[in-house]
Amino acid sequence: MMTDGVRDEHELVPLVSEQYNGSLSRGQLCLSEASGSDSRCASSGDMPTDVPESQNDIARGAADSSSENSSALVVSTGSTGVSLFQGLVNRARRTVRGSADDIGWLQRDPAMPPVEDGTERFTEILDSIGHGVHRLPKSMIYLLVPGLFSNHGPLYFSDTKTYFSKLGLTCHIAKIHSESSVEKNATELRDYIEEIYWGSNKRIMLLGHSKGGIDAAAALSMYWPDLKDKVAGLVLAQSPYGGSPIASDILRQGQLGDYFNVRKLMEIVISKVIKGDLQALEDLTYDKRREFLKKHPLPKELPVVSCHTEAKISPAVLATLSHVAHAELGQATKLPVMMPLGAAMATCAQLLQIRYGQKSDGLVTCCDAEVPGSVVVRPKRKLDHAWMVYSSLNDDPSEANASQVCEALLQLLMEIEQRKKHEVGAKDE
């Protein structure tokens, strides 16, 4: 079938095969005799057996030898051509298909526990915070875990840490190299948690954003026997717990991008420019997440809240730049940085919507951010992936800011932790 002058990919392979098979049949006798001592090429109806004696016979023998070599060349070239073409078609199919079969795999896996919707309760808590009611206990320590590339922009969670301090709460931002692999950061977080606990004798609630949530979850799943008495619960905000279509589409082997060394380019950017590890991005692919979660599932007794949002996709957002973010330098210096984050997130969200039909915050699809067995928060408010960290300076005062959202998520986590304690106590009785 012809589509806009281009033949359908399923018809191209048979077409090429027929052309080469025709050439093969015309020269197959030459090919079959090439292995014998007689180098002459003859048709099935004329099979001379004696050596050529005349000049004409010699000329004919030379011509037949040339035909023999030509036929062998056609066979070789034809085989290689079909192989290369089929490989190109396979790469094209894999590239076009992308992550369509992977997105949402956690929800389709019958072995995974179901989630509980905590959106309504979260909304109630957020509303009470807006009216000045704060219930987070001072008997806990709150550890915020930043995500990928947090070392190369305005300080992650700095406003939230300041906000918590004003409430009289002890809050830390984990000092990890966010571009390191998940397992490396998990080990560093374990050490960090133990150091905080032994220095304060207070249990810790963790809130990880984006890859920070993945790193925090990995620490708890890998080292739970060491941490179970020190950690009260975990919040994963906009974390690609099931995997990321963007990371997978960039790094998947056998795509058209292999011809342009996309993987090598990403490795250079991350290792040489950002001083990170390509493994950090690779750990967010669907294949790696499946492999890791099979080996290190989250403990069932751990209280977990997961939260995801949708980016606002509109012409106005796509055409505007994000507001000025600030990077702290030294004690009192601030550097304004213009970052088109809102427009970038909206563009990515639109691409994921068009290509896969999936809603996202611009980087993480909603279904991949829902942690099995967790209480899930699905806010109706449109917020992109960057909003949680670089909350705009002139947000609508009638709406909750990022720090208040973090407080509400942690308060919901506290309630779940208390409920689990009550359930365990009831079972013991």
N, C-alpha and C positions, 0 to 999 in steps of 0.2 A: 504494500500500500504506500502511496506517496502522500506525504504531509508537507505542504509548502515547499515542494520541490525536493524534499529530503526523504529518502526511503526509510521505512520503519526498520529499527535495529534488528528485529527478529527475522526480516527478510534478507538482510545484508549477508549474514553468515552463509545461508544456503546458496545465495547467488555467487559468492566468492568460491564456495566449495565446488559448484557446478563448473565454473570456469577452469579451475585447476584440475578437476577430474577429467575434463575433456582433453586437456593437454597430456594428462597422465596416460589415458588410453591410447592416444596416438603414438606415444613413445615407449609403451611398456615392453615391446619386444626388444628394443634396443637396450632397455634397462636390464632385462632378464639375461641377455647374452653378454652383458658387460662383465660378468663375473667369470665367464669361461675363457678358454685360450683363443677362441675365434672372436675377433673384434668386429666382424661385419654385422650390419643391421639388415634384416630381411623381413619382407611381409609374409603373412601366413600362406599365401598362395605361391610364393616363389622362394624355395629354400635351397640355393645352390650349396654344394658341399666341397667343390674343389677350389684351390687357391687361384686368385685372379692372375691370368697370364698376359692379357693385352693391356695396353695403355688405358683403354676405357674402363677395364675392370679395376685397375689401380685407382683411377679417378673416382669411380663409384665407391670404392672402399673408403677413400678419404672423406668423401661426402657423407657416407653412412657413419663414419667415426665422429664427424662433426655433429651429425644429427643426434648421435648417442649422447654426447656431452651436453648438447642443448636440452635434451629430454631430462637428463639427470638434474640439470640446473633448474628447469621448470618445476620438477618435483620438489627439490630442496627449497626453492624460493616460495613455492605455493604453500608448503607446510609451515614455513616460518611466517608467511604473510597471514595465514588463517590464525595461527597462534597469537601473533601480535594483535590482530584485529579483535579476536575474542577476548584477549586480556584487556584491551581498551574498553570494550563493551562492558565487561565485568566491573572495571573501575568506575565507569560512568554510572552504572546501576547502583553500586555501593555509595557513590558520592551523592546521587539524587535521593536515595533512600535515607541516608544519614542516620539519625537516631530515632527514626519513627517507631522502630520495634522495641526500643529501650525505654523511652519516656514512660514513667508510671509503672515500671515493672514491680516496684514494692507493693503496690495496691493489688496487682494481679497474682502475687505469690501467695498461695493458700497457706503456706507455713508461717506467714507473718501475722502477728496479732492485730486486731482492729484498732482504730483510733477512736477517741472520744472528742466530741465537739465542745470546746470550752469558750467559744466566741461570746456567747451571751454573758457569761460570768465575767469575762475579761472586760467587756464593755461597761458593766456595772462598776467594776473596780476602777476603771479609767475615769468614769464620771465622778466617782467619790474623790479621787485624787484631785480632779479639777476643782472640787469644792473644799480642798484643804485637808482631806482625811488621808493620813499616811499610816499604814499598819505594818510596814516591814520591821521586823525585830532587830534591835541593836545587838542581840546575842549571836548574830550571824556575821560572817564576812562575805562580801560580794566581789566575785572575781570576774572581770570582763575580759573576754578573749577575742582579740581582733582577727580580721580575715586577711585574705591574700593581698599583697602589696601595701599593707598598712605601714610599712617602714618608709614609704616613698611619697607620702602626701601629708596633708593636714592631720594632726594627731587624732588617731582613732579614739573615740569615747571620752575625749578630754572634758567636754561639756557635761557628760553624764556623771563622770567621776566628781566633778565640782558640785553638781546638783545633789548627789548622794551625800557628800561631805557636809553640805548645808543642812541636810536632814539629820545629821549626827550619826550617819552610818559609815562603817569602815569599808572602803571600796578600793580595789586594786585593779590595774590594767596589766594583764600578763605580758611580761617582757620576753617574747619569743620571736624568732625570725620566721615571719609568716610564709616566706617563700621556701621554707624547708619542707621535707616530706611529712606526711601525716604521722608516721610512726616516730620520726625523730622529735616532732613537736609533742607527741603524746608522752614521750619519756621526760621531756623538759617540763611539761605541765604537771606530771606526777611529782617531780622533785619540788616544783614551785608550790603545789598544794600542801605537801608535807611540811615544807619550810614555814608556810603561813600558819598551819595548824599547830605545829609545835611551838611557834612563837607567841601564839594567842590563846591556844586551847579552846578555840571556837570553830564550829563547823562552817563549811564553805558552800555557798550557792554559786554556781557558774552560769554565766550567760555568754554564749559564743555567737558571733555574727558571721555569716557566710562560711568560709573555710574554718574560721575560728570555732564554729560549732562542731565541725567535723573533727578537728584536732581535740577538742574537749571530750567529745563522745568517745574518741579512740583511746584517750587516756583512761577513761572510766571503764571501758570494756576490756582493755588490755591489763589494767592493774587494779581491778576491782577489789581483790582480797586485801590489798594494801590501803585502799582509799575508802572502803565502804563505811567506816566509822568516822571519816573526816569530811565527807561530802553529803550535803542534804538534798541536792537535786541539780538538774541541768535544764537550761533553756537554750534551744537552738532557734535563732532568728534568721530567716531567709537563708538557711543552709541547704546545699544540694546533697542531702543525706543519701538519696538514691543514685546521684550522679548528675553530671552537667552535660547538656547537649552541646554546649559551646566547646567545652574541653574535649569532648568525644569527637566532635566533627573536625576539630583542628588536628587531633593527634591520631585518628583512626588510620590504620595501615590499609594499603590497597585502594587508595582513592586517587583521583586525578591530581590532587595536590602533591602526591609523591613526586610527580614530574618536576615540580617547582621547589622541592626540598623544603616544604612548609615546616615539617618537624624540625629540621636542622636550623631553620631560621628562628623558630621559637626557642630552641635550645640556646642559640647565641644571645638572643635578647634577654632571656631569663638568667643565664649563667654569667655572661660577660657584662651586660648593662645593669641588670638589677642585682647581680651577685646572689642569685638564688639557685634553685635546683629545679630542673624540668620535671622531676618526680612530683613536685608539689602540684603541678597542673595535671599530670598524668594520674595522680591519686584521685582526682575528681571525675575521671571517666567512668562510664557505666561498668565496663569490664572490671576495673580495679575496685570499684565499690562493691560489686557482687562478690568478688573474691574476698575482700576484707570482711564484709558483714557475715559471710558464711563462717569465717574463722573467728571473728570477734564480735558476736552480737552484744547489744546492750543488756546489762543485768535487768531481769524482770522486776526486781524490787526497787529499782532506781526511779524516783519521780522525774518525769520528763514532760516538758512543754515544748511544742514546736509551733512556729509562727511563720506564715508566708503572706505576701501581699501581691497586688497587681499594679503594674506601672500604668500611669495615665497615658493613653495614646490619643493625641488630638493634634490638629495642625498647629495650635498655639504652642503646645509643649515642644513639638518637633522643631519649631522655628526659634525657640528661645534658648538662652544659656542659663545655666544654674547660677545662683547668687554667689557672691564672693565667699570662699572658705578661707580659713586662717590657719597657718602653720605657726606654732609657737617656736621662737628662736631665743634661747637664753631665758632670762628672767622676765623681761618686759617688752621684748621686741616681737612684733607680729608681721608676717609677710602675707599680703593679699595675693590670692591665686585665682585667676579666672578659669573655671572649669566647666565645660559644656556637658555636665553630667546628666542633667535632666533630659536634654535632647538626645544624648547618646543612649541612655536607658530606654527612652521611648522608642527610638529607632530599633534597638535590639528586640524589644518586646513585640514590636510590629512584625519584625522578620520571623520571630518564633511563632507568632500567631498565624502568619501567612503560610509558612513552610510546614508546620506541624499541627496547626489548629490548637495550640496550647497557650493558656494564659500564663504570664510570668511577670516577675518584677524587672525584667530586662536582662537578667542573667540566669535566674533559677526558675524553673517551671514550678507551678504551685503543687502539682502532684508529687514531684520529687523532693519537696521540702517537708512532707508529712512523715514524721517518724513513726513507724509501727509501734503500737502500744502506748503512744503518747496522748496527751490532751492537746488538741490542735486549735489554734487561734487563727481565724480567717477574717480579718478586719474588712469592712466594706469600703473604707477610705482607700483611695488610690495612692499608693506609695511605691516609689521605685527602690531598687536595690541599694542605692547610695544614700537614701534619705535617713536611714537609721543612724548613720555615722556623721554625715555632713548636713545635718538638719539646717534648713535655710534660716538666715538671720531675721527675716521678716515674715515668719510663718503667721498664719491667721491665729491671733490670740485666742479665738474661740475654739481652736482645735488643740489637741494634746501635742506636745513636742516629743522628740525622740527620747529624752530623758524620762519623761512621764510614762511613755510606752514601755520602756525598760523596767520601770518601777512596777507597773501593772503586771507585766509578765512574771516578774519575780514574786509578786504577792500571790498571783495565781498558783505559782509553783509551791509556795509556802503552804497554801491551803491543801494542795494535793498531797504534799508530804505529811501533813497532819492527818489527813484522811487515811493514808496508807498506814500510818502508825496505829490509828484506831482499829483498822481492819486486822492488822497483825495481832494487836492486843486482844481483840474479840476471838480470834482463832485460838490463841493460847489459853483463853478461859474455857 
